[in-house]
């Protein structure tokens, strides 16, 4: 049986919603809209506002910001995986 290497490039996303938003971007936008529920928690108004704005800003950054050729959410998850992975330390004298 012959094996052929097929080049593939998944750096682009198919725009599903209106030709402008991909599924990943739409899910982040829905999550930011759902975060309005924070405003109904019984804590001081200034704390609600700070938490709400920080969550919406983070989700919108994940949806639309591209760092180099990688979206911000994948970049963030790669950083988290790097921090949490098992590291090998070699001590030499």
C-alpha positions as CSV (number, residue, x, y, z in Angstrom):
1,X,0.0,0.0,0.0
2,X,1.4,3.4,-0.9
3,X,1.5,6.2,1.6
4,X,1.4,9.8,0.5
5,X,2.1,12.8,2.7
6,X,-0.8,15.3,2.2
7,X,0.0,18.9,3.1
8,X,-2.6,20.5,5.2
9,X,-3.0,24.0,6.6
10,X,-5.6,24.7,9.3
11,X,-4.6,28.2,10.0
12,X,-7.9,29.7,8.7
13,X,-11.4,29.2,10.1
14,X,-14.5,28.9,8.0
15,X,-16.8,31.9,8.6
16,X,-20.2,30.3,9.4
17,X,-22.3,33.1,10.9
18,X,-23.1,35.7,8.2
19,X,-19.7,35.2,6.6
20,X,-18.1,37.2,9.3
21,X,-17.8,35.1,12.4
22,X,-16.5,31.5,12.9
23,X,-18.0,29.1,15.3
24,X,-15.2,29.7,17.9
25,X,-15.8,33.4,17.8
26,X,-19.5,33.0,18.1
27,X,-19.1,30.8,21.2
28,X,-16.9,33.4,22.9
29,X,-19.5,36.1,22.1
30,X,-22.3,34.0,23.6
31,X,-20.2,33.4,26.7
32,X,-19.6,37.1,27.1
33,X,-23.3,37.8,26.8
34,X,-24.0,35.1,29.4
35,X,-21.6,36.8,31.7
36,X,-24.2,39.5,32.3
37,X,-25.5,37.1,35.0
38,X,-22.7,38.4,37.2
39,X,-24.6,41.6,37.6
40,X,-27.3,39.8,39.6
41,X,-24.9,38.6,42.3
42,X,-25.3,40.4,45.7
43,X,-21.9,42.1,45.9
44,X,-20.9,45.8,45.6
45,X,-21.6,47.5,42.3
46,X,-18.0,48.5,41.7
47,X,-16.9,44.8,42.1
48,X,-19.6,43.7,39.7
49,X,-18.5,46.2,37.1
50,X,-14.8,45.3,37.4
51,X,-15.5,41.6,37.1
52,X,-18.0,41.9,34.3
53,X,-15.7,44.2,32.2
54,X,-12.7,42.0,32.8
55,X,-14.5,38.8,31.7
56,X,-16.0,40.5,28.6
57,X,-12.6,42.0,27.6
58,X,-10.9,38.6,28.1
59,X,-13.5,36.7,26.0
60,X,-13.5,39.3,23.2
61,X,-9.7,39.2,23.2
62,X,-9.8,35.4,22.8
63,X,-12.3,35.7,20.0
64,X,-10.7,38.4,17.8
65,X,-7.1,39.0,18.7
66,X,-4.5,37.3,16.6
67,X,-0.9,37.1,17.9
68,X,1.3,36.3,14.9
69,X,-0.6,33.6,13.1
70,X,-2.3,32.1,16.3
71,X,-5.5,33.3,17.9
72,X,-5.1,34.6,21.5
73,X,-7.1,31.7,23.1
74,X,-4.8,29.1,21.6
75,X,-1.8,31.1,22.6
76,X,-3.1,31.4,26.1
77,X,-3.8,27.6,26.4
78,X,-0.3,26.9,25.0
79,X,1.2,29.0,27.8
80,X,-1.0,27.3,30.4
81,X,0.1,23.8,29.1
82,X,3.7,24.9,29.2
83,X,3.4,26.1,32.8
84,X,1.6,22.9,33.9
85,X,3.7,20.3,32.1
86,X,6.2,18.1,33.8
87,X,9.7,19.6,33.5
88,X,13.0,17.8,33.6
89,X,15.6,19.6,35.6
90,X,19.3,18.6,35.1
91,X,21.6,19.6,37.9
92,X,25.2,19.7,36.9
93,X,28.4,20.8,38.8
